[in-house]
């Protein structure tokens, strides 16, 4: 059973930066693709960035060029560097496996608030 602990969120002004971290346990991290998701108030959770076990990355159009996903296999951790933040980036951010199965639990998430 995957266990996920997200951290690094906070309140930041438009144009600012944050680095999110997600420590993963309960699975063999090195053989799993991982992703960052977000859920804004009143909206469905969406996938914003993915990274394969080999380090290949992919991004939603809304964050391409501003967000960077990376992973440290020695620390079982996946990161999301977020630059040039916009008010529409305000959401709770979660990480999880790719693909996420119905039995894969979510972590508590980390709140990101971008103020204008």
DRENMAR-598658 format. One record per atom (N, C-alpha, C): residue number from 1; atom name; y, x, z. Coordinates in steps of 0.2 Angstrom, whole numbers, plus 5000, padded with zeros to 4 digits. Example, Ala and Ser with C-alpha at 12.3 -4.5 7.8 and 13.67 -1.06 7.14 Angstrom:
2
i:1 at:N Y:4972 X:5066 Z:5039
i:1 at:CA Y:4978 X:5062 Z:5039
i:1 at:C Y:4984 X:5066 Z:5039
i:2 at:N Y:4989 X:5064 Z:5035
i:2 at:CA Y:4995 X:5068 Z:5036
i:2 at:C Y:5000 X:5064 Z:5039
//
This chain:
116
i:1 at:N Y:4994 X:5004 Z:5000
i:1 at:CA Y:5000 X:5000 Z:5000
i:1 at:C Y:5006 X:5004 Z:5000
i:2 at:N Y:5010 X:5004 Z:4995
i:2 at:CA Y:5016 X:5008 Z:4995
i:2 at:C Y:5021 X:5006 Z:5000
i:3 at:N Y:5025 X:5011 Z:5003
i:3 at:CA Y:5030 X:5010 Z:5008
i:3 at:C Y:5036 X:5013 Z:5005
i:4 at:N Y:5042 X:5010 Z:5006
i:4 at:CA Y:5048 X:5013 Z:5003
i:4 at:C Y:5054 X:5012 Z:5008
i:5 at:N Y:5057 X:5018 Z:5008
i:5 at:CA Y:5063 X:5018 Z:5013
i:5 at:C Y:5069 X:5020 Z:5009
i:6 at:N Y:5074 X:5016 Z:5007
i:6 at:CA Y:5080 X:5017 Z:5003
i:6 at:C Y:5086 X:5019 Z:5008
i:7 at:N Y:5090 X:5023 Z:5006
i:7 at:CA Y:5096 X:5025 Z:5010
i:7 at:C Y:5101 X:5028 Z:5005
i:8 at:N Y:5107 X:5028 Z:5008
i:8 at:CA Y:5113 X:5031 Z:5004
i:8 at:C Y:5118 X:5027 Z:5002
i:9 at:N Y:5117 X:5020 Z:5003
i:9 at:CA Y:5122 X:5015 Z:5000
i:9 at:C Y:5128 X:5016 Z:5005
i:10 at:N Y:5133 X:5012 Z:5003
i:10 at:CA Y:5139 X:5011 Z:5007
i:10 at:C Y:5145 X:5008 Z:5003
i:11 at:N Y:5151 X:5008 Z:5006
i:11 at:CA Y:5157 X:5005 Z:5003
i:11 at:C Y:5161 X:5011 Z:4999
i:12 at:N Y:5162 X:5010 Z:4993
i:12 at:CA Y:5166 X:5015 Z:4989
i:12 at:C Y:5171 X:5012 Z:4984
i:13 at:N Y:5176 X:5015 Z:4983
i:13 at:CA Y:5181 X:5012 Z:4978
i:13 at:C Y:5179 X:5013 Z:4971
i:14 at:N Y:5182 X:5009 Z:4967
i:14 at:CA Y:5181 X:5009 Z:4959
i:14 at:C Y:5182 X:5016 Z:4957
i:15 at:N Y:5177 X:5019 Z:4953
i:15 at:CA Y:5177 X:5026 Z:4950
i:15 at:C Y:5174 X:5031 Z:4955
i:16 at:N Y:5172 X:5029 Z:4961
i:16 at:CA Y:5168 X:5033 Z:4965
i:16 at:C Y:5161 X:5034 Z:4964
i:17 at:N Y:5158 X:5038 Z:4968
i:17 at:CA Y:5151 X:5040 Z:4967
i:17 at:C Y:5147 X:5039 Z:4974
i:18 at:N Y:5140 X:5038 Z:4973
i:18 at:CA Y:5136 X:5038 Z:4978
i:18 at:C Y:5129 X:5040 Z:4976
i:19 at:N Y:5125 X:5043 Z:4980
i:19 at:CA Y:5118 X:5046 Z:4979
i:19 at:C Y:5113 X:5042 Z:4983
i:20 at:N Y:5109 X:5038 Z:4980
i:20 at:CA Y:5104 X:5034 Z:4984
i:20 at:C Y:5098 X:5038 Z:4984
i:21 at:N Y:5094 X:5038 Z:4990
i:21 at:CA Y:5087 X:5041 Z:4990
i:21 at:C Y:5082 X:5036 Z:4992
i:22 at:N Y:5076 X:5037 Z:4990
i:22 at:CA Y:5070 X:5033 Z:4992
i:22 at:C Y:5064 X:5037 Z:4993
i:23 at:N Y:5062 X:5037 Z:5000
i:23 at:CA Y:5056 X:5040 Z:5002
i:23 at:C Y:5050 X:5036 Z:5001
i:24 at:N Y:5045 X:5038 Z:4998
i:24 at:CA Y:5039 X:5034 Z:4996
i:24 at:C Y:5033 X:5037 Z:4999
i:25 at:N Y:5029 X:5032 Z:5002
i:25 at:CA Y:5023 X:5034 Z:5005
i:25 at:C Y:5018 X:5029 Z:5004
i:26 at:N Y:5012 X:5031 Z:5005
i:26 at:CA Y:5006 X:5026 Z:5004
i:26 at:C Y:5003 X:5026 Z:4997
i:27 at:N Y:5006 X:5030 Z:4993
i:27 at:CA Y:5003 X:5031 Z:4986
i:27 at:C Y:5003 X:5038 Z:4984
i:28 at:N Y:5000 X:5040 Z:4979
i:28 at:CA Y:5000 X:5047 Z:4976
i:28 at:C Y:5006 X:5047 Z:4972
i:29 at:N Y:5012 X:5049 Z:4975
i:29 at:CA Y:5018 X:5049 Z:4972
i:29 at:C Y:5018 X:5052 Z:4965
i:30 at:N Y:5015 X:5058 Z:4964
i:30 at:CA Y:5016 X:5062 Z:4958
i:30 at:C Y:5012 X:5059 Z:4952
i:31 at:N Y:5008 X:5054 Z:4953
i:31 at:CA Y:5005 X:5050 Z:4947
i:31 at:C Y:5008 X:5044 Z:4945
i:32 at:N Y:5014 X:5042 Z:4949
i:32 at:CA Y:5017 X:5036 Z:4948
i:32 at:C Y:5024 X:5036 Z:4945
i:33 at:N Y:5025 X:5032 Z:4940
i:33 at:CA Y:5032 X:5031 Z:4937
i:33 at:C Y:5035 X:5027 Z:4942
i:34 at:N Y:5042 X:5028 Z:4943
i:34 at:CA Y:5046 X:5025 Z:4948
i:34 at:C Y:5052 X:5022 Z:4945
i:35 at:N Y:5055 X:5017 Z:4948
i:35 at:CA Y:5061 X:5014 Z:4946
i:35 at:C Y:5066 X:5012 Z:4951
i:36 at:N Y:5072 X:5011 Z:4950
i:36 at:CA Y:5077 X:5008 Z:4954
i:36 at:C Y:5079 X:5002 Z:4951
i:37 at:N Y:5079 X:4997 Z:4956
i:37 at:CA Y:5081 X:4990 Z:4954
i:37 at:C Y:5088 X:4988 Z:4958
i:38 at:N Y:5091 X:4983 Z:4956
i:38 at:CA Y:5096 X:4980 Z:4960
i:38 at:C Y:5097 X:4973 Z:4960
i:39 at:N Y:5099 X:4970 Z:4965
i:39 at:CA Y:5100 X:4963 Z:4966
i:39 at:C Y:5107 X:4961 Z:4968
i:40 at:N Y:5111 X:4958 Z:4964
i:40 at:CA Y:5118 X:4956 Z:4966
i:40 at:C Y:5118 X:4949 Z:4969
i:41 at:N Y:5123 X:4947 Z:4973
i:41 at:CA Y:5122 X:4940 Z:4976
i:41 at:C Y:5122 X:4935 Z:4970
i:42 at:N Y:5117 X:4930 Z:4971
i:42 at:CA Y:5116 X:4925 Z:4967
i:42 at:C Y:5113 X:4926 Z:4960
i:43 at:N Y:5111 X:4933 Z:4960
i:43 at:CA Y:5107 X:4935 Z:4953
i:43 at:C Y:5100 X:4937 Z:4954
i:44 at:N Y:5097 X:4937 Z:4949
i:44 at:CA Y:5090 X:4940 Z:4950
i:44 at:C Y:5090 X:4947 Z:4950
i:45 at:N Y:5084 X:4950 Z:4953
i:45 at:CA Y:5084 X:4957 Z:4953
i:45 at:C Y:5083 X:4960 Z:4946
i:46 at:N Y:5086 X:4966 Z:4945
i:46 at:CA Y:5085 X:4969 Z:4938
i:46 at:C Y:5084 X:4976 Z:4939
i:47 at:N Y:5080 X:4979 Z:4934
i:47 at:CA Y:5078 X:4986 Z:4934
i:47 at:C Y:5084 X:4989 Z:4930
i:48 at:N Y:5086 X:4995 Z:4934
i:48 at:CA Y:5092 X:4998 Z:4931
i:48 at:C Y:5090 X:5005 Z:4928
i:49 at:N Y:5085 X:5008 Z:4931
i:49 at:CA Y:5083 X:5015 Z:4929
i:49 at:C Y:5076 X:5017 Z:4931
i:50 at:N Y:5073 X:5020 Z:4926
i:50 at:CA Y:5066 X:5022 Z:4927
i:50 at:C Y:5065 X:5030 Z:4926
i:51 at:N Y:5060 X:5032 Z:4929
i:51 at:CA Y:5058 X:5039 Z:4928
i:51 at:C Y:5050 X:5040 Z:4928
i:52 at:N Y:5047 X:5043 Z:4923
i:52 at:CA Y:5040 X:5043 Z:4923
i:52 at:C Y:5038 X:5049 Z:4927
i:53 at:N Y:5031 X:5049 Z:4928
i:53 at:CA Y:5028 X:5055 Z:4932
i:53 at:C Y:5030 X:5062 Z:4929
i:54 at:N Y:5031 X:5062 Z:4923
i:54 at:CA Y:5033 X:5068 Z:4919
i:54 at:C Y:5040 X:5069 Z:4919
i:55 at:N Y:5044 X:5065 Z:4921
i:55 at:CA Y:5052 X:5066 Z:4922
i:55 at:C Y:5056 X:5063 Z:4916
i:56 at:N Y:5053 X:5059 Z:4912
i:56 at:CA Y:5056 X:5055 Z:4907
i:56 at:C Y:5060 X:5049 Z:4910
i:57 at:N Y:5066 X:5049 Z:4908
i:57 at:CA Y:5071 X:5044 Z:4911
i:57 at:C Y:5073 X:5038 Z:4906
i:58 at:N Y:5074 X:5033 Z:4908
i:58 at:CA Y:5077 X:5027 Z:4904
i:58 at:C Y:5082 X:5023 Z:4908
i:59 at:N Y:5087 X:5020 Z:4905
i:59 at:CA Y:5092 X:5016 Z:4909
i:59 at:C Y:5094 X:5010 Z:4906
i:60 at:N Y:5096 X:5005 Z:4910
i:60 at:CA Y:5099 X:4999 Z:4907
i:60 at:C Y:5105 X:5001 Z:4904
i:61 at:N Y:5107 X:4997 Z:4899
i:61 at:CA Y:5113 X:4998 Z:4895
i:61 at:C Y:5119 X:4998 Z:4900
i:62 at:N Y:5119 X:4994 Z:4905
i:62 at:CA Y:5125 X:4993 Z:4909
i:62 at:C Y:5126 X:4999 Z:4914
i:63 at:N Y:5121 X:5004 Z:4914
i:63 at:CA Y:5122 X:5010 Z:4919
i:63 at:C Y:5122 X:5016 Z:4915
i:64 at:N Y:5120 X:5016 Z:4908
i:64 at:CA Y:5119 X:5022 Z:4904
i:64 at:C Y:5125 X:5026 Z:4904
i:65 at:N Y:5124 X:5032 Z:4905
i:65 at:CA Y:5130 X:5037 Z:4905
i:65 at:C Y:5133 X:5038 Z:4912
i:66 at:N Y:5132 X:5033 Z:4916
i:66 at:CA Y:5135 X:5033 Z:4923
i:66 at:C Y:5130 X:5035 Z:4929
i:67 at:N Y:5124 X:5033 Z:4928
i:67 at:CA Y:5119 X:5034 Z:4933
i:67 at:C Y:5114 X:5039 Z:4931
i:68 at:N Y:5111 X:5042 Z:4935
i:68 at:CA Y:5106 X:5047 Z:4934
i:68 at:C Y:5100 X:5046 Z:4939
i:69 at:N Y:5094 X:5045 Z:4936
i:69 at:CA Y:5088 X:5045 Z:4941
i:69 at:C Y:5085 X:5052 Z:4941
i:70 at:N Y:5082 X:5054 Z:4946
i:70 at:CA Y:5078 X:5060 Z:4947
i:70 at:C Y:5073 X:5059 Z:4952
i:71 at:N Y:5068 X:5064 Z:4953
i:71 at:CA Y:5063 X:5064 Z:4958
i:71 at:C Y:5062 X:5071 Z:4960
i:72 at:N Y:5060 X:5071 Z:4966
i:72 at:CA Y:5057 X:5077 Z:4969
i:72 at:C Y:5050 X:5076 Z:4972
i:73 at:N Y:5045 X:5078 Z:4968
i:73 at:CA Y:5038 X:5077 Z:4970
i:73 at:C Y:5036 X:5080 Z:4976
i:74 at:N Y:5039 X:5086 Z:4978
i:74 at:CA Y:5038 X:5089 Z:4984
i:74 at:C Y:5040 X:5085 Z:4990
i:75 at:N Y:5045 X:5081 Z:4989
i:75 at:CA Y:5047 X:5077 Z:4995
i:75 at:C Y:5046 X:5070 Z:4994
i:76 at:N Y:5042 X:5068 Z:4989
i:76 at:CA Y:5040 X:5061 Z:4988
i:76 at:C Y:5046 X:5056 Z:4988
i:77 at:N Y:5051 X:5059 Z:4985
i:77 at:CA Y:5058 X:5055 Z:4985
i:77 at:C Y:5060 X:5054 Z:4978
i:78 at:N Y:5063 X:5049 Z:4977
i:78 at:CA Y:5067 X:5047 Z:4970
i:78 at:C Y:5074 X:5046 Z:4972
i:79 at:N Y:5078 X:5048 Z:4968
i:79 at:CA Y:5086 X:5048 Z:4969
i:79 at:C Y:5089 X:5044 Z:4963
i:80 at:N Y:5095 X:5041 Z:4965
i:80 at:CA Y:5099 X:5038 Z:4960
i:80 at:C Y:5106 X:5040 Z:4961
i:81 at:N Y:5109 X:5045 Z:4957
i:81 at:CA Y:5116 X:5047 Z:4957
i:81 at:C Y:5120 X:5042 Z:4953
i:82 at:N Y:5125 X:5039 Z:4956
i:82 at:CA Y:5129 X:5034 Z:4953
i:82 at:C Y:5136 X:5036 Z:4953
i:83 at:N Y:5139 X:5037 Z:4947
i:83 at:CA Y:5146 X:5039 Z:4946
i:83 at:C Y:5150 X:5034 Z:4942
i:84 at:N Y:5156 X:5034 Z:4943
i:84 at:CA Y:5161 X:5030 Z:4939
i:84 at:C Y:5159 X:5022 Z:4941
i:85 at:N Y:5158 X:5021 Z:4947
i:85 at:CA Y:5156 X:5015 Z:4950
i:85 at:C Y:5161 X:5009 Z:4948
i:86 at:N Y:5158 X:5003 Z:4947
i:86 at:CA Y:5162 X:4997 Z:4945
i:86 at:C Y:5161 X:4992 Z:4950
i:87 at:N Y:5165 X:4987 Z:4950
i:87 at:CA Y:5164 X:4981 Z:4955
i:87 at:C Y:5157 X:4978 Z:4953
i:88 at:N Y:5155 X:4978 Z:4947
i:88 at:CA Y:5149 X:4974 Z:4945
i:88 at:C Y:5143 X:4978 Z:4947
i:89 at:N Y:5144 X:4984 Z:4949
i:89 at:CA Y:5138 X:4988 Z:4952
i:89 at:C Y:5136 X:4986 Z:4959
i:90 at:N Y:5141 X:4982 Z:4962
i:90 at:CA Y:5139 X:4979 Z:4969
i:90 at:C Y:5133 X:4975 Z:4969
i:91 at:N Y:5128 X:4978 Z:4974
i:91 at:CA Y:5122 X:4975 Z:4974
i:91 at:C Y:5118 X:4978 Z:4980
i:92 at:N Y:5112 X:4975 Z:4981
i:92 at:CA Y:5107 X:4979 Z:4985
i:92 at:C Y:5102 X:4982 Z:4981
i:93 at:N Y:5101 X:4989 Z:4982
i:93 at:CA Y:5097 X:4993 Z:4978
i:93 at:C Y:5091 X:4994 Z:4981
i:94 at:N Y:5086 X:4994 Z:4977
i:94 at:CA Y:5079 X:4995 Z:4979
i:94 at:C Y:5075 X:5000 Z:4974
i:95 at:N Y:5070 X:5003 Z:4977
i:95 at:CA Y:5066 X:5007 Z:4972
i:95 at:C Y:5059 X:5004 Z:4973
i:96 at:N Y:5055 X:5006 Z:4968
i:96 at:CA Y:5048 X:5003 Z:4968
i:96 at:C Y:5044 X:5007 Z:4962
i:97 at:N Y:5038 X:5005 Z:4962
i:97 at:CA Y:5033 X:5008 Z:4957
i:97 at:C Y:5035 X:5005 Z:4950
i:98 at:N Y:5033 X:5008 Z:4945
i:98 at:CA Y:5033 X:5005 Z:4938
i:98 at:C Y:5026 X:5006 Z:4935
i:99 at:N Y:5023 X:5001 Z:4933
i:99 at:CA Y:5025 X:4994 Z:4934
i:99 at:C Y:5024 X:4992 Z:4942
i:100 at:N Y:5028 X:4987 Z:4944
i:100 at:CA Y:5027 X:4984 Z:4950
i:100 at:C Y:5022 X:4979 Z:4950
i:101 at:N Y:5017 X:4979 Z:4954
i:101 at:CA Y:5012 X:4974 Z:4955
i:101 at:C Y:5014 X:4969 Z:4960
i:102 at:N Y:5011 X:4963 Z:4960
i:102 at:CA Y:5013 X:4957 Z:4964
i:102 at:C Y:5012 X:4959 Z:4972
i:103 at:N Y:5007 X:4964 Z:4973
i:103 at:CA Y:5006 X:4966 Z:4980
i:103 at:C Y:5010 X:4972 Z:4982
i:104 at:N Y:5014 X:4975 Z:4978
i:104 at:CA Y:5018 X:4980 Z:4980
i:104 at:C Y:5024 X:4978 Z:4984
i:105 at:N Y:5024 X:4980 Z:4990
i:105 at:CA Y:5030 X:4977 Z:4994
i:105 at:C Y:5037 X:4980 Z:4992
i:106 at:N Y:5042 X:4977 Z:4994
i:106 at:CA Y:5049 X:4980 Z:4993
i:106 at:C Y:5051 X:4983 Z:5000
i:107 at:N Y:5055 X:4988 Z:4999
i:107 at:CA Y:5058 X:4991 Z:5005
i:107 at:C Y:5064 X:4986 Z:5007
i:108 at:N Y:5068 X:4989 Z:5012
i:108 at:CA Y:5073 X:4985 Z:5015
i:108 at:C Y:5080 X:4985 Z:5010
i:109 at:N Y:5080 X:4990 Z:5005
i:109 at:CA Y:5085 X:4991 Z:5001
i:109 at:C Y:5091 X:4994 Z:5004
i:110 at:N Y:5096 X:4996 Z:5000
i:110 at:CA Y:5102 X:4999 Z:5003
i:110 at:C Y:5108 X:4996 Z:4999
i:111 at:N Y:5113 X:4993 Z:5003
i:111 at:CA Y:5119 X:4990 Z:5000
i:111 at:C Y:5124 X:4994 Z:4997
i:112 at:N Y:5126 X:4993 Z:4991
i:112 at:CA Y:5131 X:4996 Z:4988
i:112 at:C Y:5137 X:4991 Z:4987
i:113 at:N Y:5143 X:4993 Z:4989
i:113 at:CA Y:5148 X:4989 Z:4988
i:113 at:C Y:5154 X:4993 Z:4985
i:114 at:N Y:5156 X:4990 Z:4979
i:114 at:CA Y:5162 X:4994 Z:4976
i:114 at:C Y:5168 X:4990 Z:4976
i:115 at:N Y:5173 X:4992 Z:4979
i:115 at:CA Y:5179 X:4988 Z:4980
i:115 at:C Y:5184 X:4990 Z:4975
i:116 at:N Y:5188 X:4985 Z:4973
i:116 at:CA Y:5194 X:4986 Z:4968
i:116 at:C Y:5200 X:4986 Z:4972
//
